[in-house]
Amino acid sequence: MAEAKLAERPVAATGAEVLTIQDLQAWYGESHILHGINFNVKAGEVVTLLGRNGAGKTTTLKSIMGVINKRSGSIRFDNKEIIRATSDK
């Protein structure tokens, strides 16, 4: 008889910050799109960005991933500053 496997339980937030965004600003050309975004994501935490169309949800994610080149502020991943890193890094 085959043994049933239990689904893994989600990891609880440990308090260690994995992603820290401080004063994130982003531009498309001359248009200033993001104006000082701040948030933290802790290990094991699930975060959702909500907002109407055009509120900056996608731009926030593209800025974090390095897809948008013209940006400023601080993006720290595993306590390393990555705002100057390219998207492939």
MOFEN-V398020 format. One record per backbone hydrogen bond with DSSP energy under -0.5 kcal/mol. NH is the residue of the N-H (numbers start at 1). CO is the residue of the C=O. Records with the same first field share a line. If there is no record, write none. Layout:
BEGIN
NH->CO / CO
END
This chain:
BEGIN
14->43
18->41
19->41
20->76
21->39
22->74
24->37
25->72
26->34
27->70
28->31
29->27
31->28
32->30
33->26 / 31
34->26
36->24
37->24
39->21
41->19
43->16
45->42
50->48
55->52
60->56
61->57
62->58
63->59
64->60
65->61
66->62 / 63
67->62
68->62
69->67
71->69
72->25
74->22
76->20
77->80
78->18
80->77
82->75
83->75
85->82
87->66
89->86
END
